[in-house]
Amino acid sequence: MKVLFTGGGTAGHINPALAVAGYLRQKEPDAEILYVGNRGGMEERLVAKAGYPMSTITISGFQRKLTPQNLVRNAQTVVRMFTASGESRKIIKEFAPDVCVGTGGYVSGPVIREAARMGIPCVIHESNAYPGVTTRMLAKSVKTVMLAVPDAKKYFDPSVNCTVTGNPVRGEVLAAQREESRKALGLDDRPLVLSFGGSLGASALNRAAAYMLAQSAKRGAYQHIHGYGQHDERFLDELREFGFDQGKAPQVRLLEYIDNMPQCLSAADLVIGRAGAMTLTEIEAKAKASILIPSPNVAENHQFHNAMALVRRGAAEIIEEKDLTGEALWAKVEKILSDPDRLRSLGENAGKMEVLDASERIYRTIKAAQQQRSVASSP
């Protein structure tokens, strides 16, 4: 089987494709895989690291804020839409895939659209609770739209074939065990709060976390691991302004980047973070209580919709960024950790949402699309 994957722009679009590609290789070692991404995009680095062959096209998205510079960029995007279609068609013709799989981001638009026009079965995967523009535009052109959560189905026309597959989870996340992780991290019996805003950090979350960590250090009742990101140079200064002294608070670990996230997540009792699709998938997979702070600076406010999918099911608590203060965050942390029943129910309800066989469901959907083509092309 020959499968073409496409998706890019953010790790939330790229990692699901790579996870499924890896699972496909396990099931069918002889399968041929090609990844199509945006030239110069994050996917070039991640796909190369994963060891898959890659072809690129040049495409960009529309800028919504109308400034003179953005008007020029939007004009370039219109031109690239046409050239990207030609580039996509050439790649598809040369590779001749049996199935094309799109995982979102504007790079997947021209690739999936051209493949569908060429009669190649296509499926797309939507990792968010609120589907992206590209997914909604392609929905009627593909065989199946695979959804991470049932909440997303209401945004599609009834004629669209939707199926809930969940988001694929990294194997190392599933394999990490709580007690082994806590021992490896040198933790004691106090609750562990894991907080982070992503690899680049999140200024608003860091501001609130600085207050929380300073207050918690005074009490000493909890342990903390906080990832503050590589671009928030003010965070450590603000911590000191709140009276935090690292030498007197060994139970608080401050990391620019958390490179052992599966271990930290497995060890945690309470997680504080953004509401990106893959972050929530891993929180669900490990059945963790969480306080979610959706980023308002994402397309169509999709992180808010992601967070609310958990909140409505009693699986997380939320603080919108407009309401986020250090005091508000610290109060919510204390309220949850002082109520074992609430802490347990949040985690249990999160665990009920996870689809642990997501990769297998997605694989079966891809195989069904391939078989439909085989039937259609048989004499």
Buried (B, 14 or more C-beta within 10 A) or exposed (E): BBBBBBBBBBBBBBBBBBBBBBBBBEBBEEBBBBBBBBBEBBBBEBBEEBEBEBBBBBBBBEBEEEEEEBEEBBEEBEEBBEEBBEBBBEBBEEBEBBBBBBBBBBBBBBBBBBBBBBEBBBBBBBBBBBBBBBBBBBBEBBBBBBBBBEBBBEBBEEEBBBBBBBBBBBBEBBEBEBEEBBEBBEBEEBBBBBBBBBBEBBBBBBBBBBBBBBBBBEEEEBBBBBBBBEEBEEBBEBBEEBEBEBEEBEBBBBBBBBEBBBBBBBBBBBBBBBBBBBBBBBBBBBBBBBBBBBBEEBBEEBBBBBBBBBBEBBBBBBBEBEEBEBEBBBBBBBEBBEEEEBBEBBBEBBBEBBBEBBBBBBBBBBBBBBEBBEEEEEE
